[in-house]
């Protein structure tokens, strides 16, 4: 319980610094759910936002997770032309951005566009700090990925938020949490085949619903349904997805 107790203390300090009213960019996974749960535990006003297709995994699961958390949720389902415009805008914010990064950013883009909360909370950084990606089983490139996140992705996501007069808070990227996570041995981050084991266990200790805390990760571009929507848009124009995005 040593690492769980240390994580609990750091999260306590971080959550106290979060404003009284916030929105959470929400997928229902452990990263965003744990933050929403902790913020709510501190008697702050929390509203959840999820964006994607009407038949997506995120819609079904996020709405269920919101009920388990006892928190209000708004689901955002953009139309095709909005998605085209969003891709163009994201491309304009970073020269040479790859198609995958754009697809991953789409849920955040639409949450920023349609949320009523001017301050939003993101779960970005958890996968890099606690080895959430399967690829880390074979080769741990998490430090390199974290650097990319800090130097490029977070800057772009903050620009997206600013486009809609919003501000994003990234609790997992607080320097105190990064420092502690770097000190935790990898065997506590991937254990018994469970990625982010120490984070999930800390969430369980603090009372997060087990169904949420232990839910396996799904990639945002697939779980939101945006990848399939853009695939269909590309197919209608006789293009591959990366070609469709490139040509917009």
C-alpha positions, 0 to 999 in steps of 0.5 A: 500500500506504500505507493497507493498512499503516496498517490493518494496524497499527491492526488489530494493536493492536485484536486484541491487546486481544481476550480469549484466548477469544471467539465471533464472530458469523459470516456468512462475509462479509469483516467477520466472517471477517477478524476471526476470521482475525486473532484466530486468527492471534494464537493466541487461541481462536475459535469461530464462531456463525451463526444462521438457517434450515436452507436459508439462504445464511448456513448454506451459506456460513458453514459453507464459510467456516469450513472455509476458515478452519479454525475450529469453527462452531455453526449455530443454527436457532431454531423459530418460537415462539422467533422470535416471543419474540425479536421481542417482546424486541427490541421491548421494548428500544427503543421504536418500533424499525422492523421492518427493524432487528428482522429484522437483529438476529435472528441476533445475538439467537440467537447471544447466546442459544445461544453458550457464549462469554460474550464475542462479537465483532461485525463491526458498523461495517465497512459504515459505515466502508468504504462497504459499502452500495450506497446510498453510490454515489449519496449518501454518508450513511455518517457519519450511519449511523455516528452512528445505529449508535453512538447507537442500534443498538449500545446495543440490541445490547449490551442483547440480549447482556446479556439472556443474560449476554454481552458484545459487542466491536465492533472496527470501532468502535474509535476508532483504526480510526474515525479512520483510516477517516475519513482514507481517501479514498472512492475507496479504499473503492469502487473498480472497483465493489468496495465496501470495496475497501481493507478487502478488499485489506488482508485479502488482503495479510494472507492471508485466503482470496480467496474470502472476502475478495472475496465480495459483501455480502448483507443479513443479514435475507435471507441468514440466512433470517429475513426469509422465515421471518417473512414466512411467519408473517405470511402465515399470519395474513393480515398483512404482515410489518411488521404482524405484527411491530407486533402482537406 
